[in-house]
Amino acid sequence: MTLLTWNHAYPVGVRALDDQHGILMDAMNDLRLALVRGSGRAEVCELLNRLLKLTQMHFTSEERLLEQYGFPGLEDQRAEHQHLLGDLRESAQRAQHSEEVGMRDLLGLLRNGFAEHIQAHDSQYGPWLNDRGVY
């Protein structure tokens, strides 16, 4: 399995949020490596909980900024955030309470869910915020 990499398609043009996306990508890679190595449940749970906490912090930060500047797509963004958080929480619950972590599903969520969210949803607010002087 390859690493999840940050590339030119991901930046949204707001440095603080791009930096947070990079931190999330690092946390996802740590979790991915643990899954691929076959790490024990305790380590996987710890890394999943760390990713969940970082994701919640990022979404809160992003939503506050979008609210501050009156971004018209804020409610759609919030709904998408709740969907991703729900998927992460479900994965964390499974990892904590069952023998099967669901590695393939979790890796798919990490690779596709987050990357697609950034490209499809976050890319919409970057230029909008830039037009209002937020970089």
Chimera marker file (.cmm) of the C-alpha trace (Angstrom):
<marker_set name="trace">
<marker id="1" x="0.000" y="0.000" z="0.000" r="1" g="1" b="0" radius="0.5"/>
<marker id="2" x="1.308" y="3.405" z="-0.902" r="1" g="1" b="0" radius="0.5"/>
<marker id="3" x="1.451" y="6.382" z="1.389" r="1" g="1" b="0" radius="0.5"/>
<marker id="4" x="-1.242" y="9.003" z="1.230" r="1" g="1" b="0" radius="0.5"/>
<marker id="5" x="0.523" y="11.954" z="-0.294" r="1" g="1" b="0" radius="0.5"/>
<marker id="6" x="-0.153" y="15.643" z="-0.322" r="1" g="1" b="0" radius="0.5"/>
<marker id="7" x="-0.181" y="16.957" z="-3.875" r="1" g="1" b="0" radius="0.5"/>
<marker id="8" x="-1.025" y="20.044" z="-5.892" r="1" g="1" b="0" radius="0.5"/>
<marker id="9" x="-4.683" y="19.011" z="-6.132" r="1" g="1" b="0" radius="0.5"/>
<marker id="10" x="-5.230" y="19.346" z="-2.366" r="1" g="1" b="0" radius="0.5"/>
<marker id="11" x="-4.294" y="22.903" z="-1.299" r="1" g="1" b="0" radius="0.5"/>
<marker id="12" x="-7.309" y="25.156" z="-0.869" r="1" g="1" b="0" radius="0.5"/>
<marker id="13" x="-5.296" y="28.371" z="-0.711" r="1" g="1" b="0" radius="0.5"/>
<marker id="14" x="-5.792" y="29.164" z="2.973" r="1" g="1" b="0" radius="0.5"/>
<marker id="15" x="-2.533" y="28.437" z="4.728" r="1" g="1" b="0" radius="0.5"/>
<marker id="16" x="-3.878" y="27.541" z="8.177" r="1" g="1" b="0" radius="0.5"/>
<marker id="17" x="-6.355" y="25.062" z="6.697" r="1" g="1" b="0" radius="0.5"/>
<marker id="18" x="-3.811" y="23.655" z="4.243" r="1" g="1" b="0" radius="0.5"/>
<marker id="19" x="-1.422" y="23.134" z="7.170" r="1" g="1" b="0" radius="0.5"/>
<marker id="20" x="-4.167" y="21.331" z="9.074" r="1" g="1" b="0" radius="0.5"/>
<marker id="21" x="-4.857" y="19.138" z="6.035" r="1" g="1" b="0" radius="0.5"/>
<marker id="22" x="-1.168" y="18.210" z="5.993" r="1" g="1" b="0" radius="0.5"/>
<marker id="23" x="-1.299" y="17.276" z="9.693" r="1" g="1" b="0" radius="0.5"/>
<marker id="24" x="-4.374" y="15.122" z="9.032" r="1" g="1" b="0" radius="0.5"/>
<marker id="25" x="-2.563" y="13.433" z="6.136" r="1" g="1" b="0" radius="0.5"/>
<marker id="26" x="0.371" y="12.615" z="8.449" r="1" g="1" b="0" radius="0.5"/>
<marker id="27" x="-2.026" y="11.154" z="11.040" r="1" g="1" b="0" radius="0.5"/>
<marker id="28" x="-3.729" y="9.092" z="8.329" r="1" g="1" b="0" radius="0.5"/>
<marker id="29" x="-0.365" y="7.768" z="7.178" r="1" g="1" b="0" radius="0.5"/>
<marker id="30" x="0.562" y="6.780" z="10.733" r="1" g="1" b="0" radius="0.5"/>
<marker id="31" x="-2.698" y="4.847" z="10.987" r="1" g="1" b="0" radius="0.5"/>
<marker id="32" x="-2.271" y="3.329" z="7.533" r="1" g="1" b="0" radius="0.5"/>
<marker id="33" x="1.202" y="2.103" z="8.413" r="1" g="1" b="0" radius="0.5"/>
<marker id="34" x="-0.058" y="0.554" z="11.652" r="1" g="1" b="0" radius="0.5"/>
<marker id="35" x="-2.823" y="-1.257" z="9.764" r="1" g="1" b="0" radius="0.5"/>
<marker id="36" x="-0.488" y="-2.525" z="7.058" r="1" g="1" b="0" radius="0.5"/>
<marker id="37" x="2.063" y="-3.705" z="9.660" r="1" g="1" b="0" radius="0.5"/>
<marker id="38" x="-0.667" y="-5.612" z="11.453" r="1" g="1" b="0" radius="0.5"/>
<marker id="39" x="-0.285" y="-3.617" z="14.660" r="1" g="1" b="0" radius="0.5"/>
<marker id="40" x="-2.356" y="-4.614" z="17.646" r="1" g="1" b="0" radius="0.5"/>
<marker id="41" x="-5.770" y="-3.275" z="18.464" r="1" g="1" b="0" radius="0.5"/>
<marker id="42" x="-4.473" y="-0.911" z="21.168" r="1" g="1" b="0" radius="0.5"/>
<marker id="43" x="-2.166" y="0.929" z="18.763" r="1" g="1" b="0" radius="0.5"/>
<marker id="44" x="-4.774" y="1.071" z="16.001" r="1" g="1" b="0" radius="0.5"/>
<marker id="45" x="-7.369" y="2.407" z="18.449" r="1" g="1" b="0" radius="0.5"/>
<marker id="46" x="-4.956" y="5.025" z="19.752" r="1" g="1" b="0" radius="0.5"/>
<marker id="47" x="-4.119" y="6.211" z="16.237" r="1" g="1" b="0" radius="0.5"/>
<marker id="48" x="-7.768" y="6.195" z="15.182" r="1" g="1" b="0" radius="0.5"/>
<marker id="49" x="-8.737" y="8.238" z="18.236" r="1" g="1" b="0" radius="0.5"/>
<marker id="50" x="-5.896" y="10.680" z="17.502" r="1" g="1" b="0" radius="0.5"/>
<marker id="51" x="-7.108" y="11.052" z="13.913" r="1" g="1" b="0" radius="0.5"/>
<marker id="52" x="-10.674" y="11.530" z="15.107" r="1" g="1" b="0" radius="0.5"/>
<marker id="53" x="-9.626" y="14.245" z="17.556" r="1" g="1" b="0" radius="0.5"/>
<marker id="54" x="-7.497" y="16.061" z="14.946" r="1" g="1" b="0" radius="0.5"/>
<marker id="55" x="-10.315" y="15.820" z="12.415" r="1" g="1" b="0" radius="0.5"/>
<marker id="56" x="-12.837" y="17.260" z="14.869" r="1" g="1" b="0" radius="0.5"/>
<marker id="57" x="-10.482" y="20.132" z="15.684" r="1" g="1" b="0" radius="0.5"/>
<marker id="58" x="-9.885" y="20.832" z="11.999" r="1" g="1" b="0" radius="0.5"/>
<marker id="59" x="-13.582" y="20.757" z="11.104" r="1" g="1" b="0" radius="0.5"/>
<marker id="60" x="-14.387" y="23.111" z="13.986" r="1" g="1" b="0" radius="0.5"/>
<marker id="61" x="-11.662" y="25.510" z="12.871" r="1" g="1" b="0" radius="0.5"/>
<marker id="62" x="-12.765" y="25.372" z="9.256" r="1" g="1" b="0" radius="0.5"/>
<marker id="63" x="-16.447" y="25.860" z="10.074" r="1" g="1" b="0" radius="0.5"/>
<marker id="64" x="-15.714" y="28.835" z="12.337" r="1" g="1" b="0" radius="0.5"/>
<marker id="65" x="-13.735" y="30.523" z="9.584" r="1" g="1" b="0" radius="0.5"/>
<marker id="66" x="-16.449" y="29.851" z="7.016" r="1" g="1" b="0" radius="0.5"/>
<marker id="67" x="-19.095" y="31.143" z="9.413" r="1" g="1" b="0" radius="0.5"/>
<marker id="68" x="-17.048" y="34.268" z="10.173" r="1" g="1" b="0" radius="0.5"/>
<marker id="69" x="-16.926" y="35.146" z="6.470" r="1" g="1" b="0" radius="0.5"/>
<marker id="70" x="-20.476" y="34.054" z="5.658" r="1" g="1" b="0" radius="0.5"/>
<marker id="71" x="-19.598" y="31.246" z="3.245" r="1" g="1" b="0" radius="0.5"/>
<marker id="72" x="-22.846" y="30.277" z="1.499" r="1" g="1" b="0" radius="0.5"/>
<marker id="73" x="-21.994" y="26.567" z="1.366" r="1" g="1" b="0" radius="0.5"/>
<marker id="74" x="-21.398" y="26.252" z="5.106" r="1" g="1" b="0" radius="0.5"/>
<marker id="75" x="-24.361" y="23.988" z="5.846" r="1" g="1" b="0" radius="0.5"/>
<marker id="76" x="-23.364" y="21.548" z="3.098" r="1" g="1" b="0" radius="0.5"/>
<marker id="77" x="-19.821" y="21.600" z="4.455" r="1" g="1" b="0" radius="0.5"/>
<marker id="78" x="-21.078" y="20.870" z="7.981" r="1" g="1" b="0" radius="0.5"/>
<marker id="79" x="-23.186" y="17.972" z="6.718" r="1" g="1" b="0" radius="0.5"/>
<marker id="80" x="-20.199" y="16.492" z="4.894" r="1" g="1" b="0" radius="0.5"/>
<marker id="81" x="-18.066" y="16.902" z="8.020" r="1" g="1" b="0" radius="0.5"/>
<marker id="82" x="-20.656" y="15.069" z="10.107" r="1" g="1" b="0" radius="0.5"/>
<marker id="83" x="-20.734" y="12.260" z="7.571" r="1" g="1" b="0" radius="0.5"/>
<marker id="84" x="-16.940" y="11.839" z="7.648" r="1" g="1" b="0" radius="0.5"/>
<marker id="85" x="-16.851" y="12.062" z="11.441" r="1" g="1" b="0" radius="0.5"/>
<marker id="86" x="-19.579" y="9.422" z="11.650" r="1" g="1" b="0" radius="0.5"/>
<marker id="87" x="-17.549" y="7.075" z="9.442" r="1" g="1" b="0" radius="0.5"/>
<marker id="88" x="-14.461" y="7.663" z="11.584" r="1" g="1" b="0" radius="0.5"/>
<marker id="89" x="-16.372" y="7.126" z="14.834" r="1" g="1" b="0" radius="0.5"/>
<marker id="90" x="-17.855" y="3.909" z="13.471" r="1" g="1" b="0" radius="0.5"/>
<marker id="91" x="-14.390" y="2.653" z="12.530" r="1" g="1" b="0" radius="0.5"/>
<marker id="92" x="-13.082" y="3.561" z="15.977" r="1" g="1" b="0" radius="0.5"/>
<marker id="93" x="-15.982" y="1.710" z="17.655" r="1" g="1" b="0" radius="0.5"/>
<marker id="94" x="-15.394" y="-1.395" z="15.523" r="1" g="1" b="0" radius="0.5"/>
<marker id="95" x="-11.683" y="-1.331" z="16.275" r="1" g="1" b="0" radius="0.5"/>
<marker id="96" x="-12.344" y="-0.985" z="19.980" r="1" g="1" b="0" radius="0.5"/>
<marker id="97" x="-15.076" y="-3.588" z="20.336" r="1" g="1" b="0" radius="0.5"/>
<marker id="98" x="-14.524" y="-6.293" z="17.773" r="1" g="1" b="0" radius="0.5"/>
<marker id="99" x="-11.820" y="-8.560" z="16.476" r="1" g="1" b="0" radius="0.5"/>
<marker id="100" x="-12.088" y="-7.155" z="12.944" r="1" g="1" b="0" radius="0.5"/>
<marker id="101" x="-10.809" y="-3.640" z="12.331" r="1" g="1" b="0" radius="0.5"/>
<marker id="102" x="-12.099" y="-3.557" z="8.745" r="1" g="1" b="0" radius="0.5"/>
<marker id="103" x="-8.739" y="-2.619" z="7.295" r="1" g="1" b="0" radius="0.5"/>
<marker id="104" x="-9.901" y="-2.398" z="3.676" r="1" g="1" b="0" radius="0.5"/>
<marker id="105" x="-12.875" y="-0.160" z="4.538" r="1" g="1" b="0" radius="0.5"/>
<marker id="106" x="-10.785" y="2.023" z="6.796" r="1" g="1" b="0" radius="0.5"/>
<marker id="107" x="-8.002" y="2.410" z="4.243" r="1" g="1" b="0" radius="0.5"/>
<marker id="108" x="-10.632" y="3.301" z="1.646" r="1" g="1" b="0" radius="0.5"/>
<marker id="109" x="-12.055" y="5.947" z="3.950" r="1" g="1" b="0" radius="0.5"/>
<marker id="110" x="-8.598" y="7.392" z="4.543" r="1" g="1" b="0" radius="0.5"/>
<marker id="111" x="-7.588" y="7.344" z="0.908" r="1" g="1" b="0" radius="0.5"/>
<marker id="112" x="-10.857" y="8.276" z="-0.745" r="1" g="1" b="0" radius="0.5"/>
<marker id="113" x="-13.118" y="9.896" z="1.827" r="1" g="1" b="0" radius="0.5"/>
<marker id="114" x="-10.719" y="12.562" z="2.968" r="1" g="1" b="0" radius="0.5"/>
<marker id="115" x="-9.042" y="13.180" z="-0.385" r="1" g="1" b="0" radius="0.5"/>
<marker id="116" x="-12.386" y="13.472" z="-2.156" r="1" g="1" b="0" radius="0.5"/>
<marker id="117" x="-13.702" y="15.769" z="0.570" r="1" g="1" b="0" radius="0.5"/>
<marker id="118" x="-10.764" y="18.132" z="0.177" r="1" g="1" b="0" radius="0.5"/>
<marker id="119" x="-10.921" y="18.112" z="-3.613" r="1" g="1" b="0" radius="0.5"/>
<marker id="120" x="-14.699" y="18.277" z="-4.004" r="1" g="1" b="0" radius="0.5"/>
<marker id="121" x="-15.819" y="20.331" z="-1.012" r="1" g="1" b="0" radius="0.5"/>
<marker id="122" x="-12.917" y="22.258" z="0.487" r="1" g="1" b="0" radius="0.5"/>
<marker id="123" x="-11.733" y="23.444" z="-2.917" r="1" g="1" b="0" radius="0.5"/>
<marker id="124" x="-14.982" y="25.443" z="-3.172" r="1" g="1" b="0" radius="0.5"/>
<marker id="125" x="-14.278" y="27.703" z="-0.224" r="1" g="1" b="0" radius="0.5"/>
<marker id="126" x="-10.600" y="28.439" z="-0.963" r="1" g="1" b="0" radius="0.5"/>
<marker id="127" x="-11.100" y="30.901" z="-3.824" r="1" g="1" b="0" radius="0.5"/>
<marker id="128" x="-14.157" y="32.327" z="-2.082" r="1" g="1" b="0" radius="0.5"/>
<marker id="129" x="-12.121" y="33.114" z="1.049" r="1" g="1" b="0" radius="0.5"/>
<marker id="130" x="-9.190" y="34.365" z="-1.048" r="1" g="1" b="0" radius="0.5"/>
<marker id="131" x="-11.544" y="36.885" z="-2.683" r="1" g="1" b="0" radius="0.5"/>
<marker id="132" x="-12.213" y="38.188" z="0.841" r="1" g="1" b="0" radius="0.5"/>
<marker id="133" x="-8.506" y="38.530" z="1.671" r="1" g="1" b="0" radius="0.5"/>
<marker id="134" x="-8.093" y="35.257" z="3.573" r="1" g="1" b="0" radius="0.5"/>
<marker id="135" x="-4.992" y="33.330" z="2.515" r="1" g="1" b="0" radius="0.5"/>
<link id1="1" id2="2" r="1" g="1" b="0" radius="0.2"/>
<link id1="2" id2="3" r="1" g="1" b="0" radius="0.2"/>
<link id1="3" id2="4" r="1" g="1" b="0" radius="0.2"/>
<link id1="4" id2="5" r="1" g="1" b="0" radius="0.2"/>
<link id1="5" id2="6" r="1" g="1" b="0" radius="0.2"/>
<link id1="6" id2="7" r="1" g="1" b="0" radius="0.2"/>
<link id1="7" id2="8" r="1" g="1" b="0" radius="0.2"/>
<link id1="8" id2="9" r="1" g="1" b="0" radius="0.2"/>
<link id1="9" id2="10" r="1" g="1" b="0" radius="0.2"/>
<link id1="10" id2="11" r="1" g="1" b="0" radius="0.2"/>
<link id1="11" id2="12" r="1" g="1" b="0" radius="0.2"/>
<link id1="12" id2="13" r="1" g="1" b="0" radius="0.2"/>
<link id1="13" id2="14" r="1" g="1" b="0" radius="0.2"/>
<link id1="14" id2="15" r="1" g="1" b="0" radius="0.2"/>
<link id1="15" id2="16" r="1" g="1" b="0" radius="0.2"/>
<link id1="16" id2="17" r="1" g="1" b="0" radius="0.2"/>
<link id1="17" id2="18" r="1" g="1" b="0" radius="0.2"/>
<link id1="18" id2="19" r="1" g="1" b="0" radius="0.2"/>
<link id1="19" id2="20" r="1" g="1" b="0" radius="0.2"/>
<link id1="20" id2="21" r="1" g="1" b="0" radius="0.2"/>
<link id1="21" id2="22" r="1" g="1" b="0" radius="0.2"/>
<link id1="22" id2="23" r="1" g="1" b="0" radius="0.2"/>
<link id1="23" id2="24" r="1" g="1" b="0" radius="0.2"/>
<link id1="24" id2="25" r="1" g="1" b="0" radius="0.2"/>
<link id1="25" id2="26" r="1" g="1" b="0" radius="0.2"/>
<link id1="26" id2="27" r="1" g="1" b="0" radius="0.2"/>
<link id1="27" id2="28" r="1" g="1" b="0" radius="0.2"/>
<link id1="28" id2="29" r="1" g="1" b="0" radius="0.2"/>
<link id1="29" id2="30" r="1" g="1" b="0" radius="0.2"/>
<link id1="30" id2="31" r="1" g="1" b="0" radius="0.2"/>
<link id1="31" id2="32" r="1" g="1" b="0" radius="0.2"/>
<link id1="32" id2="33" r="1" g="1" b="0" radius="0.2"/>
<link id1="33" id2="34" r="1" g="1" b="0" radius="0.2"/>
<link id1="34" id2="35" r="1" g="1" b="0" radius="0.2"/>
<link id1="35" id2="36" r="1" g="1" b="0" radius="0.2"/>
<link id1="36" id2="37" r="1" g="1" b="0" radius="0.2"/>
<link id1="37" id2="38" r="1" g="1" b="0" radius="0.2"/>
<link id1="38" id2="39" r="1" g="1" b="0" radius="0.2"/>
<link id1="39" id2="40" r="1" g="1" b="0" radius="0.2"/>
<link id1="40" id2="41" r="1" g="1" b="0" radius="0.2"/>
<link id1="41" id2="42" r="1" g="1" b="0" radius="0.2"/>
<link id1="42" id2="43" r="1" g="1" b="0" radius="0.2"/>
<link id1="43" id2="44" r="1" g="1" b="0" radius="0.2"/>
<link id1="44" id2="45" r="1" g="1" b="0" radius="0.2"/>
<link id1="45" id2="46" r="1" g="1" b="0" radius="0.2"/>
<link id1="46" id2="47" r="1" g="1" b="0" radius="0.2"/>
<link id1="47" id2="48" r="1" g="1" b="0" radius="0.2"/>
<link id1="48" id2="49" r="1" g="1" b="0" radius="0.2"/>
<link id1="49" id2="50" r="1" g="1" b="0" radius="0.2"/>
<link id1="50" id2="51" r="1" g="1" b="0" radius="0.2"/>
<link id1="51" id2="52" r="1" g="1" b="0" radius="0.2"/>
<link id1="52" id2="53" r="1" g="1" b="0" radius="0.2"/>
<link id1="53" id2="54" r="1" g="1" b="0" radius="0.2"/>
<link id1="54" id2="55" r="1" g="1" b="0" radius="0.2"/>
<link id1="55" id2="56" r="1" g="1" b="0" radius="0.2"/>
<link id1="56" id2="57" r="1" g="1" b="0" radius="0.2"/>
<link id1="57" id2="58" r="1" g="1" b="0" radius="0.2"/>
<link id1="58" id2="59" r="1" g="1" b="0" radius="0.2"/>
<link id1="59" id2="60" r="1" g="1" b="0" radius="0.2"/>
<link id1="60" id2="61" r="1" g="1" b="0" radius="0.2"/>
<link id1="61" id2="62" r="1" g="1" b="0" radius="0.2"/>
<link id1="62" id2="63" r="1" g="1" b="0" radius="0.2"/>
<link id1="63" id2="64" r="1" g="1" b="0" radius="0.2"/>
<link id1="64" id2="65" r="1" g="1" b="0" radius="0.2"/>
<link id1="65" id2="66" r="1" g="1" b="0" radius="0.2"/>
<link id1="66" id2="67" r="1" g="1" b="0" radius="0.2"/>
<link id1="67" id2="68" r="1" g="1" b="0" radius="0.2"/>
<link id1="68" id2="69" r="1" g="1" b="0" radius="0.2"/>
<link id1="69" id2="70" r="1" g="1" b="0" radius="0.2"/>
<link id1="70" id2="71" r="1" g="1" b="0" radius="0.2"/>
<link id1="71" id2="72" r="1" g="1" b="0" radius="0.2"/>
<link id1="72" id2="73" r="1" g="1" b="0" radius="0.2"/>
<link id1="73" id2="74" r="1" g="1" b="0" radius="0.2"/>
<link id1="74" id2="75" r="1" g="1" b="0" radius="0.2"/>
<link id1="75" id2="76" r="1" g="1" b="0" radius="0.2"/>
<link id1="76" id2="77" r="1" g="1" b="0" radius="0.2"/>
<link id1="77" id2="78" r="1" g="1" b="0" radius="0.2"/>
<link id1="78" id2="79" r="1" g="1" b="0" radius="0.2"/>
<link id1="79" id2="80" r="1" g="1" b="0" radius="0.2"/>
<link id1="80" id2="81" r="1" g="1" b="0" radius="0.2"/>
<link id1="81" id2="82" r="1" g="1" b="0" radius="0.2"/>
<link id1="82" id2="83" r="1" g="1" b="0" radius="0.2"/>
<link id1="83" id2="84" r="1" g="1" b="0" radius="0.2"/>
<link id1="84" id2="85" r="1" g="1" b="0" radius="0.2"/>
<link id1="85" id2="86" r="1" g="1" b="0" radius="0.2"/>
<link id1="86" id2="87" r="1" g="1" b="0" radius="0.2"/>
<link id1="87" id2="88" r="1" g="1" b="0" radius="0.2"/>
<link id1="88" id2="89" r="1" g="1" b="0" radius="0.2"/>
<link id1="89" id2="90" r="1" g="1" b="0" radius="0.2"/>
<link id1="90" id2="91" r="1" g="1" b="0" radius="0.2"/>
<link id1="91" id2="92" r="1" g="1" b="0" radius="0.2"/>
<link id1="92" id2="93" r="1" g="1" b="0" radius="0.2"/>
<link id1="93" id2="94" r="1" g="1" b="0" radius="0.2"/>
<link id1="94" id2="95" r="1" g="1" b="0" radius="0.2"/>
<link id1="95" id2="96" r="1" g="1" b="0" radius="0.2"/>
<link id1="96" id2="97" r="1" g="1" b="0" radius="0.2"/>
<link id1="97" id2="98" r="1" g="1" b="0" radius="0.2"/>
<link id1="98" id2="99" r="1" g="1" b="0" radius="0.2"/>
<link id1="99" id2="100" r="1" g="1" b="0" radius="0.2"/>
<link id1="100" id2="101" r="1" g="1" b="0" radius="0.2"/>
<link id1="101" id2="102" r="1" g="1" b="0" radius="0.2"/>
<link id1="102" id2="103" r="1" g="1" b="0" radius="0.2"/>
<link id1="103" id2="104" r="1" g="1" b="0" radius="0.2"/>
<link id1="104" id2="105" r="1" g="1" b="0" radius="0.2"/>
<link id1="105" id2="106" r="1" g="1" b="0" radius="0.2"/>
<link id1="106" id2="107" r="1" g="1" b="0" radius="0.2"/>
<link id1="107" id2="108" r="1" g="1" b="0" radius="0.2"/>
<link id1="108" id2="109" r="1" g="1" b="0" radius="0.2"/>
<link id1="109" id2="110" r="1" g="1" b="0" radius="0.2"/>
<link id1="110" id2="111" r="1" g="1" b="0" radius="0.2"/>
<link id1="111" id2="112" r="1" g="1" b="0" radius="0.2"/>
<link id1="112" id2="113" r="1" g="1" b="0" radius="0.2"/>
<link id1="113" id2="114" r="1" g="1" b="0" radius="0.2"/>
<link id1="114" id2="115" r="1" g="1" b="0" radius="0.2"/>
<link id1="115" id2="116" r="1" g="1" b="0" radius="0.2"/>
<link id1="116" id2="117" r="1" g="1" b="0" radius="0.2"/>
<link id1="117" id2="118" r="1" g="1" b="0" radius="0.2"/>
<link id1="118" id2="119" r="1" g="1" b="0" radius="0.2"/>
<link id1="119" id2="120" r="1" g="1" b="0" radius="0.2"/>
<link id1="120" id2="121" r="1" g="1" b="0" radius="0.2"/>
<link id1="121" id2="122" r="1" g="1" b="0" radius="0.2"/>
<link id1="122" id2="123" r="1" g="1" b="0" radius="0.2"/>
<link id1="123" id2="124" r="1" g="1" b="0" radius="0.2"/>
<link id1="124" id2="125" r="1" g="1" b="0" radius="0.2"/>
<link id1="125" id2="126" r="1" g="1" b="0" radius="0.2"/>
<link id1="126" id2="127" r="1" g="1" b="0" radius="0.2"/>
<link id1="127" id2="128" r="1" g="1" b="0" radius="0.2"/>
<link id1="128" id2="129" r="1" g="1" b="0" radius="0.2"/>
<link id1="129" id2="130" r="1" g="1" b="0" radius="0.2"/>
<link id1="130" id2="131" r="1" g="1" b="0" radius="0.2"/>
<link id1="131" id2="132" r="1" g="1" b="0" radius="0.2"/>
<link id1="132" id2="133" r="1" g="1" b="0" radius="0.2"/>
<link id1="133" id2="134" r="1" g="1" b="0" radius="0.2"/>
<link id1="134" id2="135" r="1" g="1" b="0" radius="0.2"/>
</marker_set>
